[in-house]
């Protein structure tokens, strides 16, 4: 999958470039302990830091980053961002703009008379034919003081202008700075073709998904941390007796203490930057 990002020629050396999401994991995930004491279990158990679905989701796709520091005080947003002369017409010069509150009326996103913010985009995004772009709040990032509104754009067809990212400000008491480089949107290419959904009973007439031809049947996967000693059921076809064994999978990364994923991360999208000067 090749993804092409373009910006005004005057900004090519100014803007932070989109990055693979796995390169923008938050510092709190690195600091988080891999185990924590559980009063229910009466022992230390693994935290979500060692939950592959949790971490893999955070590292999927790419991140759009805030282009400059934004100061927040008393519900007011300000920035000091000296931009060079731009070549293209209708390019934004501010990192933020706003949506009037009436645009959210009747939705759970409404916050009374509070306006929604909009992160302006300085990059256009072009995908390969048949693919759309899902833009969402950075996954599992409840520490951010805003909540991005999820959207889907046919970025293989509409890539002449940037995609703006509306958001709801969720922390009215926030005072401080959103630093340049803060992830504001996590984006994932998704195929536009509708999936074919097939629902089948296990052990149907064709013998697919039957437990009996298999020698191993493992416990269902969940989003909770993997147990210290996950249980595996070994089925004996002769007696149909079940013998419980322990399968030790305590494999930790030496530096971060994360449980490695069974899924190889292979996000190798080539990020090409080109100029719109000739368009």
C-alpha atoms as a printed R data frame, in Angstrom:
    type eleno elety resid chain resno       x       y       z
1   ATOM     1    CA   UNK     A     1   0.000   0.000   0.000
2   ATOM     2    CA   UNK     A     2   1.514   3.305  -1.123
3   ATOM     3    CA   UNK     A     3   0.211   6.450   0.557
4   ATOM     4    CA   UNK     A     4   1.153   9.823  -0.935
5   ATOM     5    CA   UNK     A     5   1.164  12.961   1.217
6   ATOM     6    CA   UNK     A     6   1.436  16.386  -0.439
7   ATOM     7    CA   UNK     A     7   1.673  19.883   0.984
8   ATOM     8    CA   UNK     A     8   2.359  23.433  -0.113
9   ATOM     9    CA   UNK     A     9   5.972  23.743  -1.330
10  ATOM    10    CA   UNK     A    10   6.610  26.389   1.289
11  ATOM    11    CA   UNK     A    11   5.684  23.971   4.090
12  ATOM    12    CA   UNK     A    12   7.550  20.863   2.992
13  ATOM    13    CA   UNK     A    13  10.405  21.573   5.421
14  ATOM    14    CA   UNK     A    14   8.188  23.137   8.100
15  ATOM    15    CA   UNK     A    15   5.464  20.605   8.846
16  ATOM    16    CA   UNK     A    16   5.948  17.485  10.950
17  ATOM    17    CA   UNK     A    17   5.417  14.614   8.548
18  ATOM    18    CA   UNK     A    18   2.886  11.844   9.102
19  ATOM    19    CA   UNK     A    19   4.464   8.885  10.864
20  ATOM    20    CA   UNK     A    20   3.611   5.204  11.314
21  ATOM    21    CA   UNK     A    21   1.453   4.984  14.436
22  ATOM    22    CA   UNK     A    22   3.876   2.543  16.036
23  ATOM    23    CA   UNK     A    23   6.439   5.375  16.108
24  ATOM    24    CA   UNK     A    24   4.062   7.623  18.057
25  ATOM    25    CA   UNK     A    25   3.219   5.408  21.017
26  ATOM    26    CA   UNK     A    26   2.749   7.507  24.167
27  ATOM    27    CA   UNK     A    27   5.359   7.762  26.896
28  ATOM    28    CA   UNK     A    28   2.904   6.459  29.483
29  ATOM    29    CA   UNK     A    29   2.799   3.112  27.683
30  ATOM    30    CA   UNK     A    30   6.559   2.795  27.961
31  ATOM    31    CA   UNK     A    31   6.476   3.784  31.639
32  ATOM    32    CA   UNK     A    32   3.563   1.485  32.460
33  ATOM    33    CA   UNK     A    33   4.403  -1.534  34.587
34  ATOM    34    CA   UNK     A    34   3.988  -4.888  32.823
35  ATOM    35    CA   UNK     A    35   2.415  -6.346  35.972
36  ATOM    36    CA   UNK     A    36   0.243  -5.006  38.785
37  ATOM    37    CA   UNK     A    37  -1.026  -6.465  42.038
38  ATOM    38    CA   UNK     A    38  -4.595  -7.768  41.879
39  ATOM    39    CA   UNK     A    39  -6.632  -8.145  45.054
40  ATOM    40    CA   UNK     A    40  -9.024 -10.440  43.193
41  ATOM    41    CA   UNK     A    41  -6.289 -12.815  42.039
42  ATOM    42    CA   UNK     A    42  -4.147 -12.342  45.162
43  ATOM    43    CA   UNK     A    43  -1.057 -12.039  42.987
44  ATOM    44    CA   UNK     A    44   0.517  -9.892  40.303
45  ATOM    45    CA   UNK     A    45  -1.179 -10.080  36.908
46  ATOM    46    CA   UNK     A    46  -0.278  -8.753  33.508
47  ATOM    47    CA   UNK     A    47  -1.436  -5.245  32.589
48  ATOM    48    CA   UNK     A    48  -2.747  -4.115  29.207
49  ATOM    49    CA   UNK     A    49   0.842  -3.266  28.329
50  ATOM    50    CA   UNK     A    50   1.193  -6.985  27.630
51  ATOM    51    CA   UNK     A    51  -2.108  -7.284  25.751
52  ATOM    52    CA   UNK     A    52  -1.249  -7.605  22.027
53  ATOM    53    CA   UNK     A    53  -4.671  -6.438  20.737
54  ATOM    54    CA   UNK     A    54  -4.402  -3.304  22.906
55  ATOM    55    CA   UNK     A    55  -0.885  -2.385  21.777
56  ATOM    56    CA   UNK     A    56  -1.306  -3.523  18.147
57  ATOM    57    CA   UNK     A    57  -4.351  -1.275  17.744
58  ATOM    58    CA   UNK     A    58  -2.392   1.717  19.017
59  ATOM    59    CA   UNK     A    59   0.367   1.030  16.500
60  ATOM    60    CA   UNK     A    60  -1.821   0.456  13.454
61  ATOM    61    CA   UNK     A    61  -1.921   2.869  10.504
62  ATOM    62    CA   UNK     A    62  -0.342   6.320  10.646
63  ATOM    63    CA   UNK     A    63  -0.641   9.491  12.687
64  ATOM    64    CA   UNK     A    64  -1.287  13.065  11.634
65  ATOM    65    CA   UNK     A    65   0.590  15.389  13.996
66  ATOM    66    CA   UNK     A    66  -0.139  18.844  15.377
67  ATOM    67    CA   UNK     A    67   2.006  21.286  13.364
68  ATOM    68    CA   UNK     A    68   2.858  23.741  16.172
69  ATOM    69    CA   UNK     A    69   2.477  24.395  19.886
70  ATOM    70    CA   UNK     A    70  -1.064  25.389  20.878
71  ATOM    71    CA   UNK     A    71  -1.568  27.168  24.215
72  ATOM    72    CA   UNK     A    72  -4.848  26.577  26.044
73  ATOM    73    CA   UNK     A    73  -6.045  28.810  28.862
74  ATOM    74    CA   UNK     A    74  -9.599  29.389  30.065
75  ATOM    75    CA   UNK     A    75 -11.133  27.888  26.951
76  ATOM    76    CA   UNK     A    76  -9.028  30.083  24.666
77  ATOM    77    CA   UNK     A    77  -6.571  28.678  22.131
78  ATOM    78    CA   UNK     A    78  -3.525  30.589  20.911
79  ATOM    79    CA   UNK     A    79  -0.369  29.920  18.964
80  ATOM    80    CA   UNK     A    80   2.663  31.760  17.661
81  ATOM    81    CA   UNK     A    81   3.489  30.132  14.354
82  ATOM    82    CA   UNK     A    82   5.405  32.127  11.763
83  ATOM    83    CA   UNK     A    83   4.697  30.589   8.387
84  ATOM    84    CA   UNK     A    84   6.577  31.333   5.165
85  ATOM    85    CA   UNK     A    85   4.814  32.643   2.101
86  ATOM    86    CA   UNK     A    86   2.550  29.960   0.652
87  ATOM    87    CA   UNK     A    87   2.234  29.165  -3.042
88  ATOM    88    CA   UNK     A    88  -1.275  27.721  -3.108
89  ATOM    89    CA   UNK     A    89  -4.557  29.521  -2.693
90  ATOM    90    CA   UNK     A    90  -7.002  28.716   0.088
91  ATOM    91    CA   UNK     A    91  -4.351  27.168   2.296
92  ATOM    92    CA   UNK     A    92  -5.009  27.522   6.052
93  ATOM    93    CA   UNK     A    93  -2.459  29.409   8.082
94  ATOM    94    CA   UNK     A    94  -3.791  28.401  11.510
95  ATOM    95    CA   UNK     A    95  -3.537  24.976  13.132
96  ATOM    96    CA   UNK     A    96  -7.102  25.209  14.435
97  ATOM    97    CA   UNK     A    97 -10.497  26.472  13.390
98  ATOM    98    CA   UNK     A    98 -13.953  25.804  14.791
99  ATOM    99    CA   UNK     A    99 -17.396  24.354  14.132
100 ATOM   100    CA   UNK     A   100 -20.421  26.146  15.572
101 ATOM   101    CA   UNK     A   101 -22.194  24.109  18.288
102 ATOM   102    CA   UNK     A   102 -25.372  23.844  16.205
103 ATOM   103    CA   UNK     A   103 -23.613  21.364  13.918
104 ATOM   104    CA   UNK     A   104 -23.602  18.862  16.769
105 ATOM   105    CA   UNK     A   105 -27.160  19.493  17.967
106 ATOM   106    CA   UNK     A   106 -29.003  16.247  18.700
107 ATOM   107    CA   UNK     A   107 -25.845  14.126  18.812
108 ATOM   108    CA   UNK     A   108 -24.073  12.769  21.890
109 ATOM   109    CA   UNK     A   109 -21.113  14.937  20.875
110 ATOM   110    CA   UNK     A   110 -22.967  18.164  21.689
111 ATOM   111    CA   UNK     A   111 -21.603  20.188  24.618
112 ATOM   112    CA   UNK     A   112 -24.259  22.877  24.914
113 ATOM   113    CA   UNK     A   113 -22.952  26.112  23.432
114 ATOM   114    CA   UNK     A   114 -19.371  24.836  23.303
115 ATOM   115    CA   UNK     A   115 -17.988  24.965  19.786
116 ATOM   116    CA   UNK     A   116 -16.214  21.982  18.323
117 ATOM   117    CA   UNK     A   117 -12.620  22.484  17.324
118 ATOM   118    CA   UNK     A   118 -11.225  21.511  13.950
119 ATOM   119    CA   UNK     A   119  -7.625  20.513  13.378
120 ATOM   120    CA   UNK     A   120  -6.758  22.010  10.002
121 ATOM   121    CA   UNK     A   121  -4.930  19.789   7.579
122 ATOM   122    CA   UNK     A   122  -1.886  20.906   5.673
123 ATOM   123    CA   UNK     A   123  -1.397  17.545   3.951
124 ATOM   124    CA   UNK     A   124  -3.432  15.978   1.186
125 ATOM   125    CA   UNK     A   125  -3.607  12.190   1.322
126 ATOM   126    CA   UNK     A   126  -3.868   9.969  -1.737
127 ATOM   127    CA   UNK     A   127  -4.582   6.234  -1.492
128 ATOM   128    CA   UNK     A   128  -4.556   3.484  -4.075
129 ATOM   129    CA   UNK     A   129  -7.748   2.768  -6.054
130 ATOM   130    CA   UNK     A   130 -10.482   1.039  -4.074
131 ATOM   131    CA   UNK     A   131  -9.306   2.238  -0.666
132 ATOM   132    CA   UNK     A   132 -10.810   4.764   1.733
133 ATOM   133    CA   UNK     A   133  -9.227   6.471   4.718
134 ATOM   134    CA   UNK     A   134 -10.639   5.930   8.203
135 ATOM   135    CA   UNK     A   135  -9.644   8.809  10.485
136 ATOM   136    CA   UNK     A   136 -10.254   8.363  14.203
137 ATOM   137    CA   UNK     A   137  -9.138   9.466  17.633
138 ATOM   138    CA   UNK     A   138  -5.707   8.057  18.500
139 ATOM   139    CA   UNK     A   139  -6.602   4.633  19.884
140 ATOM   140    CA   UNK     A   140  -6.595   4.218  23.682
141 ATOM   141    CA   UNK     A   141  -5.468   7.832  24.092
142 ATOM   142    CA   UNK     A   142  -7.939   8.981  26.735
143 ATOM   143    CA   UNK     A   143  -5.145  11.120  28.142
144 ATOM   144    CA   UNK     A   144  -5.630  13.664  25.344
145 ATOM   145    CA   UNK     A   145  -7.964  16.574  26.240
146 ATOM   146    CA   UNK     A   146 -10.019  16.199  23.071
147 ATOM   147    CA   UNK     A   147 -11.926  13.465  21.276
148 ATOM   148    CA   UNK     A   148 -11.621  13.306  17.496
149 ATOM   149    CA   UNK     A   149 -14.793  12.747  15.496
150 ATOM   150    CA   UNK     A   150 -14.408   9.606  13.372
151 ATOM   151    CA   UNK     A   151 -14.765   9.977   9.616
152 ATOM   152    CA   UNK     A   152 -14.299   7.990   6.406
153 ATOM   153    CA   UNK     A   153 -13.038   9.629   3.206
154 ATOM   154    CA   UNK     A   154 -12.671   8.124  -0.269
155 ATOM   155    CA   UNK     A   155  -9.058   9.274  -0.446
156 ATOM   156    CA   UNK     A   156  -8.425   7.478  -3.736
157 ATOM   157    CA   UNK     A   157 -10.821   9.947  -5.390
158 ATOM   158    CA   UNK     A   158 -10.709  13.085  -3.274
159 ATOM   159    CA   UNK     A   159  -7.143  14.151  -2.587
160 ATOM   160    CA   UNK     A   160  -6.857  17.627  -4.087
161 ATOM   161    CA   UNK     A   161  -7.468  19.292  -0.718
162 ATOM   162    CA   UNK     A   162  -6.530  18.389   2.814
163 ATOM   163    CA   UNK     A   163  -8.750  16.431   5.178
164 ATOM   164    CA   UNK     A   164  -9.687  18.464   8.253
165 ATOM   165    CA   UNK     A   165 -10.260  16.674  11.549
166 ATOM   166    CA   UNK     A   166 -13.116  17.908  13.774
167 ATOM   167    CA   UNK     A   167 -12.922  17.152  17.479
168 ATOM   168    CA   UNK     A   168 -14.762  17.788  20.727
169 ATOM   169    CA   UNK     A   169 -12.772  19.389  23.531
170 ATOM   170    CA   UNK     A   170 -13.415  17.097  26.501
171 ATOM   171    CA   UNK     A   171 -11.341  18.689  29.278
172 ATOM   172    CA   UNK     A   172 -12.636  22.195  30.037
173 ATOM   173    CA   UNK     A   173 -10.218  22.452  32.965
174 ATOM   174    CA   UNK     A   174  -7.128  21.881  30.818
175 ATOM   175    CA   UNK     A   175  -4.455  24.550  31.175
176 ATOM   176    CA   UNK     A   176  -1.205  24.216  29.307
177 ATOM   177    CA   UNK     A   177   0.269  23.455  25.936
178 ATOM   178    CA   UNK     A   178  -0.529  20.907  23.284
179 ATOM   179    CA   UNK     A   179   2.989  20.516  21.904
180 ATOM   180    CA   UNK     A   180   3.947  20.321  18.272
181 ATOM   181    CA   UNK     A   181   3.928  16.680  17.214
182 ATOM   182    CA   UNK     A   182   0.943  15.659  19.372
183 ATOM   183    CA   UNK     A   183  -0.969  12.933  17.496
184 ATOM   184    CA   UNK     A   184  -4.332  14.383  16.518
185 ATOM   185    CA   UNK     A   185  -5.674  11.711  14.168
186 ATOM   186    CA   UNK     A   186  -4.943   8.024  13.678
187 ATOM   187    CA   UNK     A   187  -5.630   7.015  10.090
188 ATOM   188    CA   UNK     A   188  -6.032   3.574   8.550
189 ATOM   189    CA   UNK     A   189  -6.614   2.678   4.897
190 ATOM   190    CA   UNK     A   190  -9.625   0.379   4.584
191 ATOM   191    CA   UNK     A   191 -10.937  -1.431   1.478
192 ATOM   192    CA   UNK     A   192 -14.155   0.121   0.214
193 ATOM   193    CA   UNK     A   193 -15.590  -3.155  -1.092
194 ATOM   194    CA   UNK     A   194 -18.312  -4.481   1.203
195 ATOM   195    CA   UNK     A   195 -17.276  -7.662   3.021
196 ATOM   196    CA   UNK     A   196 -19.122 -10.936   2.600
197 ATOM   197    CA   UNK     A   197 -20.339 -12.132   5.981
198 ATOM   198    CA   UNK     A   198 -20.618 -15.888   6.503
199 ATOM   199    CA   UNK     A   199 -21.969 -17.361   9.751
200 ATOM   200    CA   UNK     A   200 -21.489 -21.069  10.354
201 ATOM   201    CA   UNK     A   201 -21.918 -23.514  13.177
202 ATOM   202    CA   UNK     A   202 -18.770 -25.174  14.430
203 ATOM   203    CA   UNK     A   203 -18.532 -28.806  13.355
204 ATOM   204    CA   UNK     A   204 -20.964 -28.419  10.462
205 ATOM   205    CA   UNK     A   205 -21.650 -31.113   7.862
206 ATOM   206    CA   UNK     A   206 -18.505 -30.281   5.897
207 ATOM   207    CA   UNK     A   207 -16.368 -30.862   8.952
208 ATOM   208    CA   UNK     A   208 -14.960 -27.353   8.980
209 ATOM   209    CA   UNK     A   209 -14.164 -25.822  12.365
210 ATOM   210    CA   UNK     A   210 -14.899 -29.127  14.067
211 ATOM   211    CA   UNK     A   211 -13.084 -29.699  17.336
212 ATOM   212    CA   UNK     A   212 -12.725 -33.438  16.799
213 ATOM   213    CA   UNK     A   213 -10.240 -33.456  13.892
214 ATOM   214    CA   UNK     A   214  -8.051 -31.106  15.839
215 ATOM   215    CA   UNK     A   215  -5.753 -32.180  18.603
216 ATOM   216    CA   UNK     A   216  -5.691 -28.804  20.281
217 ATOM   217    CA   UNK     A   217  -8.429 -26.410  21.183
218 ATOM   218    CA   UNK     A   218  -7.422 -23.215  22.893
219 ATOM   219    CA   UNK     A   219  -9.379 -20.845  25.038
220 ATOM   220    CA   UNK     A   220 -11.074 -17.963  23.195
221 ATOM   221    CA   UNK     A   221  -9.032 -14.804  22.765
222 ATOM   222    CA   UNK     A   222 -10.186 -11.696  24.603
223 ATOM   223    CA   UNK     A   223  -9.000  -8.115  24.915
224 ATOM   224    CA   UNK     A   224  -7.974  -8.728  28.508
225 ATOM   225    CA   UNK     A   225  -4.295  -9.382  29.266
226 ATOM   226    CA   UNK     A   226  -3.165 -12.891  28.464
227 ATOM   227    CA   UNK     A   227  -3.150 -15.118  31.530
228 ATOM   228    CA   UNK     A   228   0.095 -16.092  33.186
229 ATOM   229    CA   UNK     A   229  -0.462 -19.726  32.233
230 ATOM   230    CA   UNK     A   230  -3.101 -19.936  29.487
231 ATOM   231    CA   UNK     A   231  -5.037 -23.193  29.532
232 ATOM   232    CA   UNK     A   232  -4.924 -25.527  26.562
233 ATOM   233    CA   UNK     A   233  -7.339 -28.425  26.182
234 ATOM   234    CA   UNK     A   234  -5.878 -31.569  24.594
235 ATOM   235    CA   UNK     A   235  -8.636 -33.775  23.228
236 ATOM   236    CA   UNK     A   236  -8.109 -37.513  22.961
237 ATOM   237    CA   UNK     A   237  -9.953 -38.929  19.948
238 ATOM   238    CA   UNK     A   238  -9.861 -42.399  21.495
239 ATOM   239    CA   UNK     A   239 -11.505 -41.605  24.785
240 ATOM   240    CA   UNK     A   240 -12.668 -38.036  24.190
241 ATOM   241    CA   UNK     A   241 -11.165 -37.278  27.598
242 ATOM   242    CA   UNK     A   242  -9.781 -33.835  28.209
243 ATOM   243    CA   UNK     A   243  -6.428 -33.332  29.789
244 ATOM   244    CA   UNK     A   244  -5.508 -29.852  30.962
245 ATOM   245    CA   UNK     A   245  -1.991 -28.680  30.351
246 ATOM   246    CA   UNK     A   246  -0.277 -25.425  30.982
247 ATOM   247    CA   UNK     A   247   1.275 -23.649  28.062
248 ATOM   248    CA   UNK     A   248   3.757 -21.086  29.314
249 ATOM   249    CA   UNK     A   249   3.906 -18.096  27.043
250 ATOM   250    CA   UNK     A   250   5.521 -15.546  29.304
251 ATOM   251    CA   UNK     A   251   7.594 -13.941  26.603
252 ATOM   252    CA   UNK     A   252   8.478 -10.353  27.311
253 ATOM   253    CA   UNK     A   253  10.369  -7.722  25.449
254 ATOM   254    CA   UNK     A   254  13.533  -6.987  27.406
255 ATOM   255    CA   UNK     A   255  13.335  -3.218  27.033
256 ATOM   256    CA   UNK     A   256   9.642  -2.385  27.182
257 ATOM   257    CA   UNK     A   257   8.196  -5.405  28.946
258 ATOM   258    CA   UNK     A   258   5.511  -5.889  26.309
259 ATOM   259    CA   UNK     A   259   4.062  -9.196  25.233
260 ATOM   260    CA   UNK     A   260   5.078  -9.636  21.580
261 ATOM   261    CA   UNK     A   261   2.205  -9.836  19.152
262 ATOM   262    CA   UNK     A   262   1.461 -12.956  17.176
263 ATOM   263    CA   UNK     A   263   0.860 -10.614  14.286
264 ATOM   264    CA   UNK     A   264   3.920  -9.307  12.531
265 ATOM   265    CA   UNK     A   265   3.718  -5.574  12.157
266 ATOM   266    CA   UNK     A   266   4.317  -4.912   8.513
267 ATOM   267    CA   UNK     A   267   3.241  -1.348   7.987
268 ATOM   268    CA   UNK     A   268   5.695  -0.442   5.269
269 ATOM   269    CA   UNK     A   269   3.708   2.202   3.451
270 ATOM   270    CA   UNK     A   270   6.049   4.383   1.480
271 ATOM   271    CA   UNK     A   271   5.541   8.009   2.372
272 ATOM   272    CA   UNK     A   272   6.197  10.175  -0.635
273 ATOM   273    CA   UNK     A   273   6.050  13.947  -0.402
274 ATOM   274    CA   UNK     A   274   5.420  15.870  -3.587
275 ATOM   275    CA   UNK     A   275   4.550  19.427  -4.513
276 ATOM   276    CA   UNK     A   276   1.172  20.725  -5.632
277 ATOM   277    CA   UNK     A   277   2.808  23.635  -7.401
278 ATOM   278    CA   UNK     A   278   1.956  22.204 -10.830
279 ATOM   279    CA   UNK     A   279  -1.666  21.402  -9.981
